[in-house]
Amino acid sequence: MIYFFFNFQLKDSELEDNDWIRLYLELAVATTNRSFELKDLSVTNLKIQKVAIESSSQSLGDYDALFYIRYEDDCEARVGKDLHRVAVVRRILDNNSQVLNLLGVNESINKIAAMEEEAASSSLQD
């Protein structure tokens, strides 16, 4: 089992130099919205705001890492009026088989905040 120790936020220059992060976001959006028609899935309007990484080392090259990508999505067909989103992408490399796995989901920032509030209030009641 690998424990994640370092959290760090990317600088704008690092984000510009690593366009694969944009690909991770696009994959998370596309896989979360599989039921949409192709015409409703345009990802050209996604605007990355911040990227944070959780990994066992402070390196973009770590193959076991979590990426938290905060972004805006103005595609009303996909997200309604809730433009502010977070994509979470897990990158895992199996060293034995040399298979790279990417797992991604995205959610509204408002929904995540509501879930955190609910969890905090239920722990206070216990």
C-alpha positions as CSV (number, residue, x, y, z in Angstrom):
1,M,0.0,0.0,0.0
2,I,1.3,3.5,-0.9
3,Y,0.5,6.4,1.3
4,F,0.1,9.9,-0.1
5,F,2.2,12.4,1.8
6,F,2.7,15.5,-0.4
7,N,0.1,17.9,-1.5
8,F,1.2,20.6,-3.8
9,Q,-0.4,23.0,-6.2
10,L,0.9,23.6,-9.7
11,K,2.1,27.0,-10.8
12,D,0.6,28.4,-14.0
13,S,3.9,27.8,-15.9
14,E,3.8,24.1,-14.9
15,L,0.2,23.8,-16.1
16,E,1.2,25.3,-19.4
17,D,4.2,23.0,-19.8
18,N,2.1,19.9,-19.1
19,D,-0.8,19.8,-21.5
20,W,-1.5,16.2,-20.5
21,I,-3.3,17.6,-17.4
22,R,-5.9,19.1,-19.8
23,L,-6.3,15.7,-21.3
24,Y,-6.9,14.2,-17.8
25,L,-9.7,16.8,-17.3
26,E,-11.2,16.1,-20.7
27,L,-11.2,12.3,-20.0
28,A,-12.8,12.8,-16.6
29,V,-15.6,15.0,-18.1
30,A,-16.2,12.6,-21.0
31,T,-16.3,9.4,-18.8
32,T,-18.6,11.0,-16.2
33,N,-21.0,12.1,-19.0
34,R,-21.1,9.0,-21.1
35,S,-24.9,9.2,-21.7
36,F,-24.5,12.6,-23.6
37,E,-24.6,12.9,-27.3
38,L,-21.2,13.7,-28.9
39,K,-22.4,17.2,-29.8
40,D,-23.1,17.9,-26.1
41,L,-19.7,16.8,-25.0
42,S,-17.5,19.5,-26.4
43,V,-14.7,20.1,-24.0
44,T,-13.2,23.1,-25.7
45,N,-15.0,25.4,-23.2
46,L,-13.4,24.0,-20.0
47,K,-11.3,26.5,-18.1
48,I,-8.8,25.1,-15.7
49,Q,-8.4,27.3,-12.6
50,K,-6.2,25.3,-10.2
51,V,-4.5,21.9,-10.1
52,A,-3.4,20.2,-6.9
53,I,-1.6,16.9,-6.7
54,E,-1.4,14.3,-4.0
55,S,1.4,11.8,-4.3
56,S,4.2,10.0,-2.5
57,S,6.7,12.4,-3.9
58,Q,6.5,16.0,-5.0
59,S,6.9,15.1,-8.6
60,L,4.6,15.4,-11.6
61,G,6.2,12.2,-12.9
62,D,5.0,10.1,-9.9
63,Y,2.9,7.3,-11.5
64,D,0.7,6.8,-8.4
65,A,-1.0,10.2,-7.9
66,L,-4.3,12.0,-7.4
67,F,-5.0,15.1,-9.4
68,Y,-7.6,17.6,-8.2
69,I,-8.5,19.9,-11.1
70,R,-10.7,22.9,-10.3
71,Y,-12.3,24.2,-13.5
72,E,-15.3,26.0,-15.0
73,D,-17.6,24.4,-17.5
74,D,-20.1,26.7,-19.2
75,C,-21.8,23.9,-21.1
76,E,-25.3,24.2,-19.7
77,A,-26.5,20.9,-21.4
78,R,-23.9,19.1,-19.3
79,V,-23.8,20.9,-15.9
80,G,-26.9,23.2,-15.8
81,K,-26.2,26.5,-14.0
82,D,-23.5,25.0,-11.8
83,L,-20.4,26.1,-13.6
84,H,-17.8,25.6,-10.8
85,R,-16.5,22.0,-10.9
86,V,-13.8,19.7,-9.6
87,A,-12.4,16.7,-11.4
88,V,-10.5,14.1,-9.5
89,V,-8.2,11.8,-11.5
90,R,-6.2,8.9,-10.2
91,R,-3.2,7.8,-12.2
92,I,-1.8,4.4,-11.4
93,L,1.0,2.5,-13.2
94,D,1.3,-1.2,-12.6
95,N,5.0,-1.8,-12.7
96,N,4.7,-5.5,-13.5
97,S,2.4,-5.2,-16.5
98,Q,3.4,-1.7,-17.4
99,V,-0.3,-0.8,-17.7
100,L,-1.3,2.8,-17.0
101,N,-4.7,3.3,-15.5
102,L,-6.6,6.6,-15.3
103,L,-9.7,6.8,-13.2
104,G,-11.6,10.1,-13.2
105,V,-14.8,11.7,-12.0
106,N,-16.1,15.2,-11.7
107,E,-18.6,17.0,-9.5
108,S,-20.0,20.3,-8.6
109,I,-18.0,22.3,-6.0
110,N,-21.3,23.2,-4.4
111,K,-22.3,19.5,-4.1
112,I,-18.9,18.6,-2.6
113,A,-19.2,21.4,0.0
114,A,-22.7,20.2,0.9
115,M,-21.5,16.7,1.4
116,E,-18.6,18.0,3.7
117,E,-21.1,20.0,5.7
118,E,-23.3,17.0,6.1
119,A,-20.4,14.8,7.2
120,A,-19.3,17.4,9.7
121,S,-22.7,17.8,11.3
122,S,-23.3,14.1,11.6
123,S,-19.9,13.6,13.3
124,L,-20.9,16.3,15.8
125,Q,-24.1,14.5,16.6
126,D,-22.2,11.2,17.3
